[in-house]
Amino acid sequence: MKLKFRWNIFLRSFLLQSVWNFERMQNVGFLFCIWPWIFHSWKDGVSLQAAGLRHLEHFNTQPYMVGFAVGLTCRLEEQASQMDHPQEVVEKLMKLKQAVGPSLAGIGDVFFWGTLRPFGVALLLFLLGLTGEVPVPVLAWILMAVAGTLLIYNGFALWVRWRGIELGYVWGEAIGRELQRIPWQGWIRRFRMGGFLLLVACLMELPIFMPWPEVAKVLALILFFLVLKRRGLGNSILLTGVFLFSCLREYLL
């Protein structure tokens, strides 16, 4: 896939959900993403119209992961356009597309919204907790902390969105097997552990210059949050509790 097509599709992918609907969800946005490639692959009007209509069927996935599905679709549409009887490839494409969409959604929801976003919140809280401790003006440090956190989260999301187009195109029909080779679970565990350690660091900062009775209160609070986490309390709620405690620590301790 030439860079100009990849770049065009990448920019269009940001509008994936702009025409989201309850009946077929992201179908119009998906067709908008791949339209430059469809128009390039199919030369006659009848085939072009048929290619557009088949991609108006139901489709839904995690927005950051859509590049994999887009790359797969472009690869098989290209193959179909080069055949005298493309029906078999088209049927295979539609089956793969419907299977890949939910799979990518499951991976993306857990990784980005269930893991990377809470990690970003934990990192932001940790950096804000250093306000006044670093030789940087307070307002400048806060802005740097917010910008740095957003850069980490969105930078990773943009990279996956961009890289997914290329990998989906290269993998083609083997996309299911290749996706299983990516250590998603390992990344999820590492980011979750990192977020937990940042959360503990936010709390363990407090007792450094405190007498032991106050240290005991803070350690009891850490144990309390650990118990809540073991009982299934969401990371966002847990981190919100840590933030509120940080704001009220002078009154609580």
Rosetta blueprint (number, residue, H / E / L):
1 M L
2 K L
3 L H
4 K H
5 F H
6 R H
7 W H
8 N H
9 I H
10 F H
11 L H
12 R H
13 S H
14 F H
15 L H
16 L L
17 Q L
18 S L
19 V L
20 W L
21 N E
22 F L
23 E L
24 R L
25 M E
26 Q L
27 N H
28 V H
29 G H
30 F H
31 L H
32 F H
33 C H
34 I H
35 W H
36 P H
37 W H
38 I H
39 F H
40 H H
41 S H
42 W L
43 K L
44 D L
45 G H
46 V H
47 S H
48 L H
49 Q H
50 A H
51 A H
52 G H
53 L H
54 R H
55 H L
56 L L
57 E L
58 H L
59 F E
60 N L
61 T L
62 Q L
63 P H
64 Y H
65 M H
66 V H
67 G H
68 F H
69 A H
70 V H
71 G H
72 L H
73 T H
74 C H
75 R H
76 L H
77 E H
78 E H
79 Q H
80 A H
81 S H
82 Q L
83 M L
84 D L
85 H L
86 P L
87 Q H
88 E H
89 V H
90 V H
91 E H
92 K H
93 L H
94 M H
95 K H
96 L H
97 K H
98 Q H
99 A H
100 V H
101 G H
102 P H
103 S H
104 L H
105 A H
106 G H
107 I H
108 G H
109 D H
110 V H
111 F H
112 F H
113 W H
114 G H
115 T H
116 L H
117 R H
118 P H
119 F H
120 G H
121 V H
122 A H
123 L H
124 L H
125 L H
126 F H
127 L H
128 L H
129 G H
130 L L
131 T L
132 G L
133 E L
134 V L
135 P L
136 V L
137 P L
138 V H
139 L H
140 A H
141 W H
142 I H
143 L H
144 M H
145 A H
146 V H
147 A H
148 G H
149 T H
150 L H
151 L H
152 I H
153 Y H
154 N H
155 G H
156 F H
157 A H
158 L H
159 W H
160 V H
161 R H
162 W H
163 R H
164 G H
165 I H
166 E H
167 L H
168 G H
169 Y H
170 V H
171 W H
172 G H
173 E H
174 A H
175 I H
176 G H
177 R H
178 E H
179 L H
180 Q H
181 R H
182 I L
183 P L
184 W H
185 Q H
186 G H
187 W H
188 I H
189 R H
190 R H
191 F H
192 R H
193 M H
194 G H
195 G H
196 F H
197 L H
198 L H
199 L H
200 V H
201 A H
202 C H
203 L H
204 M H
205 E L
206 L H
207 P H
208 I H
209 F H
210 M L
211 P L
212 W H
213 P H
214 E H
215 V H
216 A H
217 K H
218 V H
219 L H
220 A H
221 L H
222 I H
223 L H
224 F H
225 F H
226 L H
227 V H
228 L H
229 K H
230 R H
231 R L
232 G L
233 L L
234 G L
235 N H
236 S H
237 I H
238 L H
239 L H
240 T H
241 G H
242 V H
243 F H
244 L H
245 F H
246 S H
247 C H
248 L H
249 R H
250 E H
251 Y H
252 L H
253 L L
